[in-house]
Amino acid sequence: QVQLVESGGGLVQAGGSLRLSCAASGRTFSTYVVDWFRQAPGKEREFVAQITWSAGRTYYADSVKGRFAISRDNAKNTVYLQMNSLRPEDTAVYYCKARVGGYDYWGQGTQVTVSS
């Protein structure tokens, strides 16, 4: 089993920044892709960003492109989501998901609230 723990969420003013972390433990040696998703109350969960583990290639949703950056620290088994120029519509619970050995694993989520 793989355990994912998100951290770094909190309350921030519009225009501010936060860095989310997704720390993985367990049998992570076959990790291929890590994604960030988010879900606001009453809305469907939506894709935010993706990084491939080996090559570090990144993909972003149009809504966050140019504002968010996903990165990885191989030694720490951790993926980060740097969020800049935050907007109230970015308010959501943010989840990381790892594709490991052909299976998807989800973290518990971390709350991000952006005030206007």
C-alpha positions as CSV (number, residue, x, y, z in Angstrom):
1,Q,0.0,0.0,0.0
2,V,1.0,3.6,-0.6
3,Q,0.2,6.4,1.8
4,L,-0.1,10.0,0.6
5,V,-0.3,12.9,3.0
6,E,-1.0,16.4,1.8
7,S,-0.1,19.5,3.8
8,G,0.4,23.2,3.3
9,G,-3.2,24.3,2.9
10,G,-4.6,27.3,4.8
11,L,-6.2,30.7,4.5
12,V,-4.6,33.2,2.2
13,Q,-5.6,36.5,0.7
14,A,-6.3,36.9,-3.0
15,G,-3.1,37.4,-4.9
16,G,-1.1,35.4,-2.3
17,S,0.7,32.2,-2.5
18,L,0.8,28.7,-0.9
19,R,2.9,25.7,-1.4
20,L,1.2,22.3,-1.0
21,S,3.1,19.1,-0.3
22,C,2.2,15.5,-1.0
23,A,4.5,13.2,0.8
24,A,4.4,9.5,-0.2
25,S,5.4,6.5,1.9
26,G,5.2,2.8,1.4
27,R,5.8,0.9,-1.8
28,T,6.5,3.9,-4.1
29,F,9.2,2.4,-6.3
30,S,6.9,2.0,-9.3
31,T,5.5,5.5,-9.2
32,Y,4.7,6.8,-12.7
33,V,2.5,9.8,-12.4
34,V,1.4,12.1,-9.6
35,D,-1.6,14.4,-10.0
36,W,-3.2,17.2,-8.1
37,F,-7.0,17.5,-8.1
38,R,-9.3,19.9,-6.2
39,Q,-12.9,19.9,-5.2
40,A,-15.0,22.9,-4.1
41,P,-18.3,22.5,-2.3
42,G,-21.1,21.5,-4.7
43,K,-18.7,21.1,-7.6
44,E,-17.1,18.1,-9.2
45,R,-13.5,17.2,-8.5
46,E,-11.3,18.7,-11.2
47,F,-7.8,18.1,-12.5
48,V,-5.2,20.7,-11.6
49,A,-1.7,19.5,-12.4
50,Q,0.3,16.4,-13.3
51,I,4.0,15.4,-13.2
52,T,5.5,12.2,-14.5
53,W,7.9,10.8,-12.0
54,S,10.8,9.7,-14.2
55,A,11.0,12.5,-16.7
56,G,9.4,15.2,-14.6
57,R,7.1,16.3,-17.5
58,T,4.3,18.6,-16.3
59,Y,0.8,19.3,-17.4
60,Y,-1.7,21.9,-16.1
61,A,-5.3,22.7,-16.3
62,D,-6.0,25.9,-18.3
63,S,-7.4,27.5,-15.2
64,V,-4.1,27.4,-13.3
65,K,-1.6,27.5,-16.1
66,G,0.9,30.3,-15.5
67,R,0.0,30.5,-11.8
68,F,0.7,27.0,-10.4
69,A,3.8,24.9,-10.7
70,I,4.1,21.2,-9.9
71,S,7.5,19.8,-9.0
72,R,9.0,16.7,-7.3
73,D,11.8,15.9,-4.8
74,N,12.8,12.3,-5.6
75,A,14.9,11.9,-2.4
76,K,11.9,12.9,-0.2
77,N,9.3,11.1,-2.3
78,T,7.4,14.4,-2.2
79,V,5.5,16.3,-4.9
80,Y,4.8,20.0,-4.5
81,L,2.2,22.4,-5.9
82,Q,3.3,26.0,-5.8
83,M,0.3,28.2,-6.1
84,N,0.7,31.9,-6.9
85,S,-1.7,34.7,-7.7
86,L,-4.4,32.8,-5.9
87,R,-8.0,33.7,-6.6
88,P,-11.2,33.1,-4.5
89,E,-12.3,30.5,-7.1
90,D,-9.2,28.5,-6.2
91,T,-10.8,27.7,-2.9
92,A,-11.2,24.0,-2.6
93,V,-9.9,20.9,-1.0
94,Y,-6.8,19.8,-2.8
95,Y,-5.9,16.2,-3.2
96,C,-2.9,14.4,-4.6
97,K,-3.1,11.1,-6.5
98,A,-0.3,8.8,-7.3
99,R,-0.3,6.1,-10.0
100,V,1.8,3.3,-8.5
101,G,2.2,-0.1,-9.9
102,G,-1.0,0.3,-12.0
103,Y,-3.1,1.5,-9.1
104,D,-4.3,4.9,-8.0
105,Y,-3.8,6.1,-4.5
106,W,-5.3,9.3,-3.0
107,G,-4.4,11.5,-0.1
108,Q,-6.8,12.8,2.5
109,G,-6.9,16.4,1.1
110,T,-5.9,19.8,2.4
111,Q,-8.1,22.8,2.5
112,V,-7.2,25.9,0.6
113,T,-9.3,29.0,1.3
114,V,-8.6,32.2,-0.7
115,S,-10.3,35.3,0.7
116,S,-11.2,38.4,-1.4
